[in-house]
Amino acid sequence: MKFSRLVGMALLLACGPLSAQEGETTEKPKLPPRQVRFLPVGDLATYRFEERDGVQYELEPPPGSVPPREVMVGFGDEAEASAVRLLLGRITEPLKAPGGGGPMLVRRREDGAEAEPWMRVNRPEEGDFLVLLWRANPKGSWAEARSLVLPDGPTAAPAGEVRVVNLSPVPVGMVFNGEQIKLPAGKITRHRVPIGKDAPIWLGAEDVKGKLKRFHSGAVFQNRGERTLVVIYRADGDQKRLPLKAVIRREPMPQPLKKDP
């Protein structure tokens, strides 16, 4: 009996390290594919033109008055960086993003792959995400920009929902579909809306006299399978008449990226 017990204990001790080694060599599960999109918000530069031979030609906007026309987005291996065009008030096409957290480096295409990034963004651990971009200084240039990362997947931003994001430095008063809401600076509010019906939206902010002054009014309309994003931002330049503005983007639910073969 003693001999058999000793043999059993020896077998257990021998199997223990083997199991641990097997666990160490197990491959980590592959994270599902996901995507990133960008939405720059702000105001276009004042239209400029020159006349040549009786014909008016539009001039390029002054440097720094608009976001970089095209940026390269990388995640560590800049040889695999992807290009995307930035247009004010427009959500870009989706780019593939690796799973897990870490830095996302955004470079202006004309600067080259070796240049310092125009912007560094910390990507979330999981899920699709949307990066909002705006000028760090509304009277400055797009050379210095700020960003806010929003979850963009079907759970975080489902169809039939409206998200309102206040990027301005002041609280905003809102009446949405009959509901009165105070939205602090830097905060987000989410609301469900009826399908196929207008949902009135009114936005206002306090003026220097403490009175609530409207800067946007309209309606949100959604079909089945659609969602809406409302972004409130501080107007670029010295715009005393409308210091705050809003951009509204309605869209069908984006299609998920296909897995690599």
N, C-alpha and C positions, 0 to 999 in steps of 0.2 A: 504493500500500500504506500509506504513512504517513497519507494522508488518511483511508482507511477505518478504520485503527486509532484515530485521533483521534475519528472519529464514534462508534465503538463505546464508547470510554471516556466520551464525553459522555453517551451513552444510559444507561450504568450509573450514572453520577453522578446523572442525573436521576431514575432509578427508585428509588434508595436512599431518599431522603427521603420519596417517595410511599409506599413500603412501611411505613416507620416510622409515618407519619401514619395509615395504614389500621389498624395494630396498636393505636394509641392510642385509636381510636374504637370498637374492638371491645367489645361489652357483656360484663360479667362474668357468668359462668354463675350461674344461680339456685341457691341452696342448697336442698337438700331440706327439706321440713317436718319438724319434730321436736316433742317434747313434754316438759313438766316436770311432776313430781308432788311432793307434800310428804308427809312422815311425821313428825308431832310425837310424841315419846316422853316419858313422865313419869307421875306418879301423880295420880289425881283427888283433889280436895280432900275432906276429911271431910264425909260426908253431914250436912246440917243441915235442920231442919224447924221449923215452928211450928204450933201447934194453934189452930184457929179454929172455934168452935162444934162441938167434938168431932171435927173432921176435921183430919188432918195434911197440911200443904202443904210441899212441898220448897222450900227457899230457894235463891236464886241463889248460886253459889260466891263466895267473897270475891274482890275485884278482884286480878288478877295471879296467882291460884292455878291458872288454866288458860290455854291459849293464846288469842289473840283468836279469837272465834267465826268471823269472816269477814275475809279480807284481800283487798286489791287488788294484783295482780301486774302490774307494768309494765316496759317495756324501753326507756324513753326518751320515748316519746309517751304520757303518762299519760292522754290522752283515750281511748286504746285499751286501758287496763288491764282485766284480767279478774278477776272475783271468784271466790273459792274458800273453802269452809268448812274449818276445821281442827278435827279431833277427835283426842284423844289415842289413840295406838295404831292409827289408821286411815290408810291411804294415800288421798290425795285423788284426785278425778277429774283426768285430764290436762288441762293447758292448753297452747295453742300457744306455742312459743318460737321466736324468730328464729334463723337460723344465725349462726355466728361468735361470738367471745367478746365480753365486755362486761358491764356491771352489770345486775343484775336487782333492781328496787326493790320491796320488799314493805311496804305500808302497811296499818294497821288501817282498816277501812272507815269506822268512826265518826270517824276523825281527818280525813278529807277528802283530796282530791288534792293540796292545797298544803302539807300537813304534812310534817315530816321523816319519812323512811322508818323504819318499825319495824326493818327489817333490810335490809342490802345484801348481795347474793350475787353472786359472780363466776361467770357461767355458762361452761361449757366451750366449746371451739371448735366441736365437732360432736357429734352424737348425742343421743339422749334422755337425760335425767338426772333423778335423784331427790334431793331435798333433805331431809336429816334435821335435825330441829329439837329442841332441848332447852334447859332453863334454864341460863343462864350460871352461876348460883349455885343449887344445889339447895335451899338454905334461903331463897333470895330469891324474886323474882316473875318472871313471864313478860315483864315489861317489858324485861328484858335477856335475850336468847336467843343461842344459838350455833348454827352450822349446819355441815353436812358434805355436800358434793356427791358423789354416786355416779353412775357411768355406769349407765344403765338400759335400754340397747338390747339386742337379741337376741344380739349378740356378747359384750357385757360381762357380761350376766346371762342366759345361755341356759336353755332348759327343761331339766329334769333336774338342775339344780344348786342347791346351798344356799350362800348367802353369810352369813358370821357377821361382824358388825361390833362391835368393842369400843369404845364411846364412854366407858367409865369411865376414871378416872385411874390404874387399877392393872392389872397383868397378870391374866389369867384362865386357870385350868386347865380344859381341856375334854376330854371323852371323847366322840367322835362316831363312831357306828357301829363301835365297837371300837378306834378309833384315838385315841391320847393326843396332845394338842396343847397347847402353851402359846401363848396369844394375848396379845401385849403390848398395852399401852394405845394406843388410837388406830389399831390395825391391823385388817386384814381377812383372812379366810381363806375359801377356796372349796373345795367338795367336790361330787363326783357321788354320787348316791344311786340305788339300784335302784328301778325303777318298781313301784308297787303293794305295797311292803313297808315296814314300820316301820324307821326308822333311829334307834336310841336316842341321846339327847343328854343329857349331864350337864355342868353348869357349876358351878365352885367358885372361891372366892377365899380368900386367906390372911386369917385373923383376927389379932387383936393378939398372939396367942401363936405365930404363924407356922404354924398348922395350916390345911390346906385345908378350907374349910367350904362345903358345897353351898348354892347359892341357887336352882338350877333343875334339874329333871330331867323328862324326857318323851320324846317321839319325834317325828320328822319323817316324814310320809307324803306321797308325791306320786303323782299320776296322770300319765299321759302328757301332755306339753304344759304341765306346771306347773313352777313354780320357787318357792323359799322364801327369805325374808330373815329373819335372826335379828339383833336389835339388843340389845346389852347396854348398860345405862345405870345411872348412879348414882341411887338412889332419892331422890325429893324429900322434903324435910323431915328431921326427926331420927329416922330409922328404924334403930335399932341392930340389930334382929332380922334384917332383910334389907336391908343397905346397897346391894346390887346386885340388879338385876332384869333380865329379858329379855322382849322382845316378839317373837313369831313370826308372820310373815305369809306365808301360802301363797296363791299366785294363779296363774291361767292366764296365759300370755304375753299382755301387752297388745297390742291391735290397733294397727297403725301409723295415724297420722293421714292422712286423705285430702288430696290436693293440692287447692289452691284452683282452681276452674274458671277 
